[in-house]
Amino acid sequence: MNIARRTAATRILAVAVGVLAVGSALTALAVPAVAANKITVTNPGTQTTNPLSAKVSLQIKATDPAKSALSYSAAALPAGLTIGKTTGLISGTVTKASTGTVKVTVTDATNAAGSASFTWTAKNTIVVGNPGTQVTTVGNPVSVAVAAADDDKATTLTWTASGLPAGLVIGAASGIITGEPTLNGTYAVTVKVTDKTSSSAKVSFTWKVGDLVAVSAPGTEQSTVSVAIAPVKVTATDSASGQTFSYSAAGLPPGLAINAKTGIIAGIPTGKAAHYAVTVTAKDGTGAAGSAPISWTIGNLVTVHTPATERSWAGIPVSVAVKATDSDAAQKLSYAASGLPAGLAIDPATGVISGTPAKTGQAAVTVAAIDGTGSSGTASVTWTVGDAISIAHLGTVPVTAGVALTLPIGYADAVPHDSVTLSVHGLPPGLTFEAHPATIFGWVTKPGTYPATVTAAGSLGDSQSMTFDLAVKPASGGGPTGQIRLDLGGRCLDDLANKAALWTCQPGSAQQWTLATDGTIRARGACLDIEGSVAYLGQGVRMWHCSGGASRKTWTVGTAGELVNPASGLCLGDAGGSTANGYRPTMVACRVTGAQVWLVPGAQLRSARASKCADDLHSGGGNGNVIDMFGCNGTASQSWTVKPDFTVRMFGNKCITDPGKLGTPGVKIVLWSCANGDKGQKVILVHRGGLGSWVTIDGVCVAIPSMTAADTSQLVTAACTPGDPRDLWDVW
């Protein structure tokens, strides 16, 4: 009995005793004891809430004999739960994981009470994601995340795993499985995730580890329709020794196949140009496989048709058409070329290579034709650009002043129908150029070095030049020697105390003049020189040293035996017509008169063709002897005298004769006895400046038959043609 109930009974008893005492004497009463209520609470047993989000509804049951109204209370309920005071229903949603002892107390109106204690565990819910069956290979790195979520967002999760393949581990804090498998096989893996409250969850999955099969194949291949491919070898290696492979390929171009045992892809592509994404696979005996991609392009067969070699000429336009065919006839081709010689280009639309090669050389040219699919074909051409015109190089040509020069110019043109025009620039005075045949000829009188350039221009646009030097050295002297006699009065030119004067012809060195090959007239070691330094007209002549001042010391024999100074064009003559001894001739305007005509020592008639002289072929001076062209030798059969009667003689009275006497070209020249007034023997020397003289008979020229004629070729009459070297002679 509790204290409160006992106290109340005592009060009641006391009151009763008091009453009796006032009224009468009471007999002592026996009061029976009151029995207390006993509340019985039914223990619900251990409770577990999982997940926390689950709604809780737990009815606490109690009995009271007094049938009194009960009152419920609970201590240490999980957070988020409450108990109905009058209903005894524990309800709500747990907000935090925990484990503890809950005590439920039930009382009634009489303060009778009962209680029950039980354990209540509230657990977090952990959800673990299943990564599914894993298939990896030995030696290949892996990274597999096992995801997990907890009702308590703030809690810390811990991952563990069992059954992982050798070489793999799981991150305790991350749940990521990493590493490289080292052993093939099939593994049953379990991953467990636990939080701080010891809540946990598991997931299981299968992990298959196969052998590592590595496939090696070319990343790209390019082949051509209808052309057998070079075999493509696919190879494989295995992490496990002793394995054999079977090969397969997906996406191969039509016409190609792979050998399952060897891995060799071969065949002939068919169809049209296209791109194929090919995958080749090698599988070992355990079923492990590896693959590799090949990007395979099949192009149309484009064939370029060009010659292996091509030749063109610098400066001459070219046009070469490149032809190509395509296995897909509907394709339109475009053209390109690399390595073309400078000046050439290819038309992308037509394939015509055209232009004008700029320089000589050899080029390795590649010509390509490309269709709309990108398919292409190429051809190689060795392209040589040469000089169409070649000129023989002359280098340095030695020339002696006053000696006839005949210098052929050798050239060639490799291109048909290319007409070549030759020109020469830089020739010194006294030389000229004859195009047919290409020859430089004449007599140079002034020593020095003269650079000259020969240019050959082709009608097709090509050209070539060659530069050479004419090295003209002074003549060493020599030539006919004897008296120089003036036709008027018959006096001889005399070295009179170093002054040239007329004097009675007599023996002695003062009247022995040498007509030197350098164009000088010499006596006693000195040269006949025009006095003064500027003017010529009216100047006398003197004997002077032979060096320097060549223009005032150079002479030629003129039309009828005049002594002509080429630099001034004046003649040495007896201006006053005096025949007295000691009279000094002077430089006067040239006229064919006795006062200007001199009988000079016997001379050679030297052709413009070097070293060739007019010659008595039979060397006897007989009538009808052939006058031929022969190498100059200084013999009597080449010694001629120009007479005032306009005859040219040898052996005293044998004259150059045109037997036809008609003044027509083509008549052969002979030697014949001189006869006064013979029309066929009247020779006029026509001075042609530095080029020499024409030897004319009745208006036609005595000429060599050609610039290439051989020795002993008979001289002929020919129409006098300016610039024709066949007509020109040097009378010395």
Phi and psi in degrees as a GROMACS rama.xvg file:
@    title "Ramachandran Plot"
@    xaxis  label "Phi"
@    yaxis  label "Psi"
@TYPE xy
-87.4759  167.236  ASN-2
-62.1741  -42.2656  ILE-3
-60.8601  -45.5266  ALA-4
-65.4908  -40.6112  ARG-5
-62.4664  -41.6504  ARG-6
-61.3493  -44.1768  THR-7
-62.795  -40.4057  ALA-8
-65.599  -38.5969  ALA-9
-61.9749  -41.6265  THR-10
-62.5169  -44.0044  ARG-11
-61.8537  -43.022  ILE-12
-63.5742  -42.6012  LEU-13
-59.1615  -44.178  ALA-14
-60.2223  -43.7259  VAL-15
-64.2252  -38.9447  ALA-16
-66.886  -38.8774  VAL-17
-61.9737  -41.766  GLY-18
-62.7842  -44.213  VAL-19
-65.073  -35.6547  LEU-20
-66.5859  -33.9187  ALA-21
-73.5562  -46.7115  VAL-22
-77.9978  -46.7283  GLY-23
-165.039  173.48  SER-24
-79.1646  125.503  ALA-25
-98.2836  149.786  LEU-26
-85.8598  139.998  THR-27
-58.509  135.959  ALA-28
-103.266  148.275  LEU-29
-97.7984  116.806  ALA-30
-104.698  121.121  VAL-31
-71.8913  148.718  PRO-32
-74.3777  148.322  ALA-33
-91.8632  127.516  VAL-34
-75.0239  135.516  ALA-35
-79.3387  151.82  ALA-36
-72.6561  144.688  ASN-37
-122.236  116.894  LYS-38
-94.5686  126.922  ILE-39
-106.029  122.899  THR-40
-104.281  126.918  VAL-41
-79.9756  122.56  THR-42
-75.6652  122.485  ASN-43
-75.1281  -9.2543  PRO-44
84.3998  177.016  GLY-45
-60.7902  133.199  THR-46
-113.129  140.673  GLN-47
-131.3  127.573  THR-48
-111.197  118.259  THR-49
-162.079  115.197  ASN-50
-81.5395  169.933  PRO-51
-63.9293  -27.99  LEU-52
-73.4311  -11.2919  SER-53
-68.1329  135.544  ALA-54
-73.0484  134.076  LYS-55
-96.8239  135.666  VAL-56
-147.245  98.8895  SER-57
-123.671  116.015  LEU-58
-88.97  122.665  GLN-59
-88.7868  127.496  ILE-60
-107.076  138.569  LYS-61
-145.054  152.142  ALA-62
-124.962  144.216  THR-63
-133.426  120.254  ASP-64
-59.1315  -29.1274  PRO-65
-79.7786  -2.62449  ALA-66
57.3354  27.2909  LYS-67
-79.5197  159.198  SER-68
-65.8525  136.657  ALA-69
-102.989  153.717  LEU-70
-125.818  132.273  SER-71
-111.074  143.373  TYR-72
-146.093  159.435  SER-73
-143.615  142.997  ALA-74
-117.287  143.527  ALA-75
67.7412  31.5259  ALA-76
-66.5616  147.958  LEU-77
-55.7695  145.73  PRO-78
-55.2607  135.093  ALA-79
99.6251  -8.62226  GLY-80
-108.342  148.338  LEU-81
-136.602  161.962  THR-82
-115.399  134.638  ILE-83
-67.3729  123.303  GLY-84
-61.8985  -36.612  LYS-85
-102.908  -16.5708  THR-86
-104.818  -23.7616  THR-87
72.3396  17.4943  GLY-88
-93.3314  117.596  LEU-89
-86.6973  125.195  ILE-90
-147.498  171.186  SER-91
125.92  -167.057  GLY-92
-127.343  125.808  THR-93
-66.9653  133.589  VAL-94
-105.424  -9.14717  THR-95
-152.039  134.869  LYS-96
-65.9511  141.691  ALA-97
-167.278  165.858  SER-98
-137.115  124.908  THR-99
-162.804  176.355  GLY-100
-100.71  121.095  THR-101
-97.4004  132.334  VAL-102
-114.99  122.145  LYS-103
-104.951  129.185  VAL-104
-117.431  136.809  THR-105
-124.488  129.924  VAL-106
-127.965  160.518  THR-107
-120.622  -166.747  ASP-108
-72.4759  -23.0575  ALA-109
-88.8726  9.50714  THR-110
67.4599  14.7455  ASN-111
-67.6779  147.214  ALA-112
-142.821  156.243  ALA-113
-148.376  157.084  GLY-114
-147.149  165.118  SER-115
-148.406  139.726  ALA-116
-119.291  142.402  SER-117
-154.58  161.921  PHE-118
-91.0062  136.274  THR-119
-126.708  119.684  TRP-120
-111.687  126.048  THR-121
-113.332  117.367  ALA-122
-108.901  144.659  LYS-123
-68.804  152.286  ASN-124
-100.041  124.698  THR-125
-109.57  126.703  ILE-126
-108.308  119.934  VAL-127
-109.034  128.277  VAL-128
-79.7878  137.106  GLY-129
-89.6881  117.217  ASN-130
-73.4045  -5.4089  PRO-131
81.209  177.763  GLY-132
-64.3895  130.389  THR-133
-104.34  135.419  GLN-134
-125.874  113.303  VAL-135
-133.711  177.073  THR-136
-123.459  155.134  THR-137
-58.4677  132.409  VAL-138
84.5768  -10.2507  GLY-139
-90.664  128.236  ASN-140
-60.5539  143.603  PRO-141
-125.795  158.139  VAL-142
-153.355  103.379  SER-143
-123.076  121.814  VAL-144
-94.0109  130.314  ALA-145
-102.403  109.549  VAL-146
-83.213  148.161  ALA-147
-148.252  149.27  ALA-148
-134.922  145.432  ALA-149
-123.592  143.68  ASP-150
-55.9367  -37.2146  ASP-151
-88.4283  101.071  ASP-152
-62.7898  -24.7376  LYS-153
-89.2452  -6.82835  ALA-154
-75.4984  164.76  THR-155
-105.906  130.458  THR-156
-99.8592  149.711  LEU-157
-129.857  130.719  THR-158
-105.936  140.153  TRP-159
-135.724  158.277  THR-160
-144.075  148.181  ALA-161
-130.083  150.03  SER-162
82.6331  10.0538  GLY-163
-64.9995  148.025  LEU-164
-58.8564  148.154  PRO-165
-57.3586  134.013  ALA-166
101.213  -7.40711  GLY-167
-112.926  148.025  LEU-168
-137.915  159.416  VAL-169
-110.968  138.507  ILE-170
-72.1618  120.389  GLY-171
-62.2003  -33.3718  ALA-172
-96.0285  -20.1291  ALA-173
-109.025  -25.5361  SER-174
75.5209  15.9987  GLY-175
-98.719  126.784  ILE-176
-91.2653  123.352  ILE-177
-133.947  169.673  THR-178
126.564  -169.685  GLY-179
-128.905  116.854  GLU-180
-58.6721  139.12  PRO-181
-111.383  -9.18238  THR-182
-142.674  130.146  LEU-183
-74.1165  163.737  ASN-184
146.352  178.041  GLY-185
-114.74  128.405  THR-186
-122.271  137.145  TYR-187
-94.4566  111.46  ALA-188
-106.052  135.523  VAL-189
-123.547  127.886  THR-190
-112.383  128.981  VAL-191
-115.626  135.846  LYS-192
-119.7  128.168  VAL-193
-126.859  142.401  THR-194
-107.12  -172.007  ASP-195
-65.0781  -24.879  LYS-196
-87.8728  6.85871  THR-197
71.891  9.13971  SER-198
-64.453  145.749  SER-199
-151.829  163.589  SER-200
-150.937  155.284  ALA-201
-127.655  156.148  LYS-202
-142.95  142.291  VAL-203
-124.971  143.834  SER-204
-155.601  169.815  PHE-205
-101.75  137.839  THR-206
-123.206  116.94  TRP-207
-104.364  125.541  LYS-208
-113.471  118.144  VAL-209
-104.576  169.663  GLY-210
-62.5944  150.722  ASP-211
-85.4426  112.167  LEU-212
-106.894  114.4  VAL-213
-104.742  126.365  ALA-214
-106.28  132.231  VAL-215
-113.584  123.356  SER-216
-149.746  154.065  ALA-217
-63.5161  139.528  PRO-218
-68.868  -33.2004  GLY-219
-135.36  149.564  THR-220
-139.588  144.275  GLU-221
-132.485  126.272  GLN-222
-134.297  174.084  SER-223
-125.585  140.097  THR-224
-55.5467  134.169  VAL-225
71.9351  6.41302  SER-226
-115.882  122.666  VAL-227
-57.1978  133.457  ALA-228
-79.9527  154.086  ILE-229
-69.6535  129.711  ALA-230
-51.4493  135.322  PRO-231
-105.379  120.897  VAL-232
-96.7857  123.594  LYS-233
-102.365  129.769  VAL-234
-123.728  161.668  THR-235
-144.273  151.68  ALA-236
-126.227  155.463  THR-237
-129.555  141.08  ASP-238
-67.8127  -21.0351  SER-239
-101.523  132.521  ALA-240
-74.5025  155.297  SER-241
82.548  5.55958  GLY-242
-83.3918  147.122  GLN-243
-112.963  157.5  THR-244
-120.751  152.907  PHE-245
-118.784  138.571  SER-246
-110.574  148.268  TYR-247
-146.656  162.944  SER-248
-144.65  138.544  ALA-249
-115.705  139.26  ALA-250
85.203  14.1217  GLY-251
-63.1852  145.985  LEU-252
-60.2166  149.091  PRO-253
-56.2273  138.807  PRO-254
96.3347  -9.89137  GLY-255
-111.321  151.097  LEU-256
-149.702  156.316  ALA-257
-108.235  138.243  ILE-258
-79.0332  119.986  ASN-259
-63.1747  -26.5779  ALA-260
-91.0233  -39.4206  LYS-261
-97.6276  -20.581  THR-262
76.6392  15.653  GLY-263
-92.2882  126.892  ILE-264
-96.0054  128.828  ILE-265
-147.761  169.639  ALA-266
138.603  -173.857  GLY-267
-124.016  115.147  ILE-268
-60.5612  141.05  PRO-269
-119.648  172.562  THR-270
85.5057  -145.326  GLY-271
-121.251  175.354  LYS-272
-61.179  136.481  ALA-273
-165.698  168.299  ALA-274
-112.088  137.828  HIS-275
-127.182  131.202  TYR-276
-94.1081  104.438  ALA-277
-102.362  138.653  VAL-278
-120.843  121.604  THR-279
-104.265  138.82  VAL-280
-128.872  139.473  THR-281
-120.467  130.611  ALA-282
-121.734  133.759  LYS-283
-92.2927  -175.635  ASP-284
-69.334  -17.6464  GLY-285
-88.4169  -5.45578  THR-286
95.9038  -6.97717  GLY-287
-67.864  143.149  ALA-288
-139.749  155.57  ALA-289
-137.926  155.521  GLY-290
-135.445  161.367  SER-291
-148.587  144.981  ALA-292
-91.7393  151.109  PRO-293
-131.456  124.809  ILE-294
-90.9827  108.137  SER-295
-113.015  119.548  TRP-296
-107.657  126.4  THR-297
-105.764  119.689  ILE-298
-105.389  159.378  GLY-299
-66.6436  154.892  ASN-300
-81.2077  105.733  LEU-301
-107.251  120.412  VAL-302
-113.52  124.05  THR-303
-99.4505  129.218  VAL-304
-107.372  106.675  HIS-305
-141.07  154.506  THR-306
-68.6632  154.4  PRO-307
-68.9412  -27.8864  ALA-308
-131.253  151.759  THR-309
-140.69  140.245  GLU-310
-129.642  133.995  ARG-311
-141.258  -177.642  SER-312
-128.958  137.037  TRP-313
-59.3981  129.448  ALA-314
88.6207  -9.00798  GLY-315
-108.293  121.993  ILE-316
-57.8578  145.079  PRO-317
-127.623  157.382  VAL-318
-148.72  110.355  SER-319
-122.323  122.281  VAL-320
-90.3835  125.172  ALA-321
-93.0996  129.203  VAL-322
-111.038  145.841  LYS-323
-146.716  152.901  ALA-324
-125.759  155.055  THR-325
-127.642  137.476  ASP-326
-62.5815  -23.8292  SER-327
-101.564  97.3881  ASP-328
-61.5589  -18.459  ALA-329
-78.7079  -10.8873  ALA-330
-76.724  143.52  GLN-331
-99.7894  132.464  LYS-332
-98.7555  146.064  LEU-333
-120.782  157.655  SER-334
-123.442  151.276  TYR-335
-148.223  158.625  ALA-336
-148.676  143.167  ALA-337
-123.914  150.314  SER-338
81.0716  12.0829  GLY-339
-63.6294  147.083  LEU-340
-57.7544  149.502  PRO-341
-56.1714  133.599  ALA-342
99.8843  -8.55428  GLY-343
-111.714  150.282  LEU-344
-148.693  157.456  ALA-345
-108.162  138.991  ILE-346
-80.1606  117.52  ASP-347
-59.9924  -28.1951  PRO-348
-85.5754  -36.2258  ALA-349
-107.047  -19.4488  THR-350
78.0792  12.5934  GLY-351
-85.87  123.316  VAL-352
-92.0623  123.917  ILE-353
-145.367  169.516  SER-354
134.461  -170.349  GLY-355
-122.887  112.819  THR-356
-56.5002  134.078  PRO-357
-89.5862  -29.8508  ALA-358
-151.16  162.063  LYS-359
-78.065  161.328  THR-360
146.229  178.488  GLY-361
-120.514  134.421  GLN-362
-126.075  140.412  ALA-363
-93.3178  107.145  ALA-364
-105.111  136.616  VAL-365
-116.838  123.022  THR-366
-107.965  132.577  VAL-367
-124.709  144.678  ALA-368
-121.831  130.62  ALA-369
-124.624  132.558  ILE-370
-98.5649  -177.123  ASP-371
-67.8193  -17.4997  GLY-372
-88.6275  -3.42916  THR-373
91.3774  -3.90485  GLY-374
-68.262  145.492  SER-375
-146.039  160.705  SER-376
-137.484  152.644  GLY-377
-132.546  161.044  THR-378
-145.869  147.551  ALA-379
-106.378  138.961  SER-380
-131.879  129.988  VAL-381
-90.6509  112.006  THR-382
-108.345  118.854  TRP-383
-109.385  127.911  THR-384
-110.469  118.578  VAL-385
-116.117  174.221  GLY-386
-84.2284  120.373  ASP-387
-63.4678  -38.6015  ALA-388
-106.938  130.191  ILE-389
-119.945  137.639  SER-390
-117.847  128.892  ILE-391
-61.6925  129.531  ALA-392
-77.9368  133.242  HIS-393
-100.555  -22.1101  LEU-394
66.6001  -127.203  GLY-395
-108.334  124.624  THR-396
-103.537  115.518  VAL-397
-75.3387  133.97  PRO-398
-134.762  141.968  VAL-399
-104.274  128.446  THR-400
-57.2638  133.77  ALA-401
84.1491  -5.12434  GLY-402
-101.746  133.732  VAL-403
-58.0532  136.184  ALA-404
-116.31  127.52  LEU-405
-124.694  111.189  THR-406
-122.486  98.6356  LEU-407
-66.8963  144.268  PRO-408
-106.887  113.65  ILE-409
-88.2041  131.441  GLY-410
-150.298  162.496  TYR-411
-146.508  152.365  ALA-412
-127.789  118.817  ASP-413
-81.9226  -6.71873  ALA-414
-105.988  121.251  VAL-415
-62.5303  150.264  PRO-416
65.6937  16.8803  HIS-417
-104.007  100.939  ASP-418
-78.6446  126.768  SER-419
-103.046  132.711  VAL-420
-113.461  125.397  THR-421
-101.416  145.911  LEU-422
-145.371  154.01  SER-423
-131.076  133.182  VAL-424
-124.662  146.113  HIS-425
94.5446  10.3607  GLY-426
-69.6845  142.043  LEU-427
-73.5222  162.163  PRO-428
-55.6126  138.896  PRO-429
104.176  -15.3518  GLY-430
-113.53  148.106  LEU-431
-139.45  170.281  THR-432
-119.878  131.309  PHE-433
-111.54  123.118  GLU-434
-73.4338  -30.9114  ALA-435
-131.307  105.719  HIS-436
-72.9347  162.381  PRO-437
-68.0365  103.041  ALA-438
-145.175  135.789  THR-439
-98.1114  130.552  ILE-440
-145.324  168.139  PHE-441
127.872  -164.131  GLY-442
-132.183  121.572  TRP-443
-90.9577  132.232  VAL-444
-105.291  -18.9303  THR-445
-109.854  120.461  LYS-446
-63.5948  156.593  PRO-447
148.488  178.25  GLY-448
-110.368  123.75  THR-449
-119.692  110.151  TYR-450
-75.9424  130.785  PRO-451
-128.882  150.866  ALA-452
-124.9  127.383  THR-453
-98.6693  127.163  VAL-454
-118.938  128.737  THR-455
-113.511  117.13  ALA-456
-111.4  123.293  ALA-457
-86.9657  151.507  GLY-458
-68.8556  -15.9063  SER-459
-90.211  2.23308  LEU-460
109.013  -8.48058  GLY-461
-84.1274  159.449  ASP-462
-155.186  159.946  SER-463
-151.585  145.233  GLN-464
-129.462  153.316  SER-465
-142.906  127.861  MET-466
-109.071  136.589  THR-467
-141.094  169.631  PHE-468
-114.048  135.821  ASP-469
-98.8302  109.673  LEU-470
-96.7952  98.4726  ALA-471
-93.0054  117.706  VAL-472
-104.755  153.645  LYS-473
-61.612  148.637  PRO-474
-70.8959  149.195  ALA-475
-86.0341  5.05318  SER-476
100.86  -151.422  GLY-477
84.7477  -179.624  GLY-478
109.32  176.379  GLY-479
-59.6205  142.668  PRO-480
-128.901  137.269  THR-481
165.863  -164.287  GLY-482
-80.6601  152.176  GLN-483
-115.053  111.326  ILE-484
-111.884  130.791  ARG-485
-77.697  132.546  LEU-486
-61.2313  -38.548  ASP-487
-77.2157  110.764  LEU-488
86.652  -15.4362  GLY-489
72.5826  13.002  GLY-490
-76.8841  156.433  ARG-491
-104.578  151.937  CYS-492
-75.1925  129.772  LEU-493
-129.66  142.079  ASP-494
-83.6236  95.5718  ASP-495
-104.576  94.8629  LEU-496
53.1386  49.0952  ALA-497
68.2542  12.3096  ASN-498
-116.956  134.847  LYS-499
-82.3621  122.57  ALA-500
-142.68  166.899  ALA-501
-82.799  143.013  LEU-502
-156.85  155.799  TRP-503
-55.9649  132.646  THR-504
-64.5895  131.188  CYS-505
-156.72  158.997  GLN-506
-65.8103  162.422  PRO-507
127.9  157.14  GLY-508
-66.5335  -22.5999  SER-509
-66.8624  -20.8353  ALA-510
-116.129  14.6778  GLN-511
-97.465  100.537  GLN-512
-104.237  137.901  TRP-513
-109.369  123.782  THR-514
-83.8733  90.5479  LEU-515
-69.8696  154.944  ALA-516
-70.0833  -14.4127  THR-517
-88.8385  8.52028  ASP-518
90.7468  -0.114874  GLY-519
-91.2821  159.525  THR-520
-115.15  121.285  ILE-521
-121.805  147.988  ARG-522
-150.91  135.995  ALA-523
48.3366  40.9896  ARG-524
79.8255  4.46087  GLY-525
-121.807  167.025  ALA-526
-112.605  146.218  CYS-527
-69.8815  118.621  LEU-528
-129.751  138.495  ASP-529
-77.0127  126.688  ILE-530
-64.7681  159.994  GLU-531
85.2277  -176.056  GLY-532
-133.852  -13.9638  SER-533
-121.556  -64.375  VAL-534
-74.1304  154.768  ALA-535
-117.957  -48.5356  TYR-536
-58.3551  128.568  LEU-537
82.9667  -5.62563  GLY-538
-78.5386  142.139  GLN-539
-81.1507  179.463  GLY-540
-120.94  152.821  VAL-541
-140.249  173.701  ARG-542
-97.9559  128.149  MET-543
-144.076  161.343  TRP-544
-60.5576  153.376  HIS-545
-87.9058  -3.11192  CYS-546
-92.1436  141.214  SER-547
72.4363  165.039  GLY-548
57.8025  41.9599  GLY-549
-59.7499  -31.0836  ALA-550
-64.0735  -24.446  SER-551
-99.5931  3.05496  ARG-552
-120.304  1.02727  LYS-553
-101.208  135.832  THR-554
-136.675  153.301  TRP-555
-133.839  159.146  THR-556
-87.8264  123.569  VAL-557
-88.2467  -153.808  GLY-558
-56.6156  -49.4134  THR-559
-123.848  26.629  ALA-560
106.55  14.6672  GLY-561
-68.2396  152.328  GLU-562
-99.1261  107.103  LEU-563
-106.079  131.847  VAL-564
-92.2296  110.877  ASN-565
-60.1568  -31.7906  PRO-566
-66.257  -33.7316  ALA-567
-106.555  -22.2172  SER-568
76.8144  10.0285  GLY-569
-97.9517  160.458  LEU-570
-113.527  154.987  CYS-571
-87.1777  122.979  LEU-572
-150.834  168.865  GLY-573
-90.957  90.3146  ASP-574
-63.3641  -33.2883  ALA-575
-94.0023  -0.861704  GLY-576
71.3279  18.0303  GLY-577
-80.8542  145.707  SER-578
-117.757  14.306  THR-579
-75.5088  147.018  ALA-580
-60.1268  139.947  ASN-581
90.2101  -6.32156  GLY-582
-70.5035  134.903  TYR-583
-99.4439  116.815  ARG-584
-67.2911  155.884  PRO-585
-131.246  174.017  THR-586
-82.4082  123.185  MET-587
-133.448  165.155  VAL-588
-64.0292  137.097  ALA-589
-69.8508  127.984  CYS-590
-143.213  145.919  ARG-591
-82.5976  85.4178  VAL-592
-133.075  163.119  THR-593
-61.591  -25.0206  GLY-594
-74.9739  -7.99502  ALA-595
-123.659  -4.28155  GLN-596
-94.8631  125.172  VAL-597
-116.699  143.198  TRP-598
-95.794  110.572  LEU-599
-98.3628  166.188  VAL-600
-57.7653  156.344  PRO-601
-50.3756  133.203  GLY-602
-125.119  162.343  ALA-603
-89.191  144.363  GLN-604
-96.8489  99.5148  LEU-605
-96.5431  126.784  ARG-606
-71.6967  158.227  SER-607
-64.1441  -18.3798  ALA-608
-79.7508  116.872  ARG-609
-50.4231  135.57  ALA-610
65.4674  22.2153  SER-611
-116.407  129.579  LYS-612
-122.835  157.251  CYS-613
-69.4795  134.125  ALA-614
-142.999  142.939  ASP-615
-82.2657  107.269  ASP-616
-56.6963  -36.7897  LEU-617
-96.5186  -4.13844  HIS-618
60.1255  18.8253  SER-619
-117.849  -8.92798  GLY-620
75.7397  18.3487  GLY-621
-76.8216  150.819  GLY-622
-59.7143  136.487  ASN-623
84.6187  -2.41065  GLY-624
-58.8528  142.054  ASN-625
-70.5967  128.438  VAL-626
-93.2863  114.3  ILE-627
-117.769  177.841  ASP-628
-99.5546  127.512  MET-629
-150.128  157.585  PHE-630
-57.9637  131.371  GLY-631
-60.4947  128.083  CYS-632
-134.39  -1.76816  ASN-633
74.5685  12.5349  GLY-634
-84.5994  170.507  THR-635
-63.0122  -26.2645  ALA-636
-76.2645  -0.00853994  SER-637
-125.365  10.3981  GLN-638
-100.181  115.176  SER-639
-116.389  150.071  TRP-640
-123.48  129.33  THR-641
-91.0245  118.902  VAL-642
-99.7084  151.607  LYS-643
-62.1411  -19.0144  PRO-644
-84.1141  15.042  ASP-645
69.3678  28.0222  PHE-646
-109.508  154.237  THR-647
-120.173  117.874  VAL-648
-122.216  164.32  ARG-649
-145.79  160.79  MET-650
53.0694  31.6884  PHE-651
85.2982  -55.6032  GLY-652
-135.656  27.8704  ASN-653
-109.455  121.544  LYS-654
-109.647  151.431  CYS-655
-64.2149  128.925  ILE-656
-135.051  135.031  THR-657
-97.2951  102.523  ASP-658
-66.213  -19.0389  PRO-659
-76.9999  -29.9845  GLY-660
55.0482  26.939  LYS-661
-113.995  -5.38287  LEU-662
65.9647  35.871  GLY-663
-113.755  149.158  THR-664
-69.767  157.387  PRO-665
92.9816  2.25727  GLY-666
-87.3085  134.856  VAL-667
-79.4108  133.339  LYS-668
-85.7673  138.373  ILE-669
-131.881  173.201  VAL-670
-101.13  135.235  LEU-671
-151.207  156.29  TRP-672
-59.1853  136.03  SER-673
-69.8557  137.374  CYS-674
-134.269  129.68  ALA-675
-58.5107  134.025  ASN-676
75.557  6.88564  GLY-677
-69.3015  115.437  ASP-678
-58.8151  -34.2744  LYS-679
-77.4484  -3.73027  GLY-680
-115.721  0.778152  GLN-681
-80.7892  108.914  LYS-682
-108.677  126.357  VAL-683
-115.545  125.081  ILE-684
-89.6233  118.552  LEU-685
-102.081  111.193  VAL-686
-68.4981  130.685  HIS-687
-114.743  34.2471  ARG-688
69.9044  -144.339  GLY-689
-67.9814  -9.03652  GLY-690
-83.7367  -12.0956  LEU-691
114.632  -152.462  GLY-692
-136.214  153.463  SER-693
-86.3093  136.158  TRP-694
-101.281  101.711  VAL-695
-108.116  144.865  THR-696
-129.995  113.019  ILE-697
52.5681  42.2259  ASP-698
88.6576  -5.13368  GLY-699
-114.711  159.84  VAL-700
-98.837  143.999  CYS-701
-79.497  125.728  VAL-702
-138.609  156.032  ALA-703
-76.929  151.966  ILE-704
-65.0747  -34.3631  PRO-705
-163.732  164.452  SER-706
-73.0092  -10.8079  MET-707
-113.666  9.20601  THR-708
-64.2404  148.135  ALA-709
-82.1552  162.679  ALA-710
-54.8017  149.139  ASP-711
78.1821  4.55201  THR-712
-71.0143  130.046  SER-713
-72.6702  139.247  GLN-714
-70.6983  152.256  LEU-715
-136.26  164.164  VAL-716
-83.6155  146.6  THR-717
-149.821  153.006  ALA-718
-60.9337  129.494  ALA-719
-68.2426  119.862  CYS-720
-123.61  117.371  THR-721
-54.5769  133.688  PRO-722
85.6884  -6.35937  GLY-723
-86.6906  112.636  ASP-724
-66.8682  -16.7465  PRO-725
-66.1969  -23.48  ARG-726
-92.2611  -6.30221  ASP-727
-100.524  139.933  LEU-728
-136.227  150.707  TRP-729
-111.743  119.588  ASP-730
-93.4142  96.9869  VAL-731
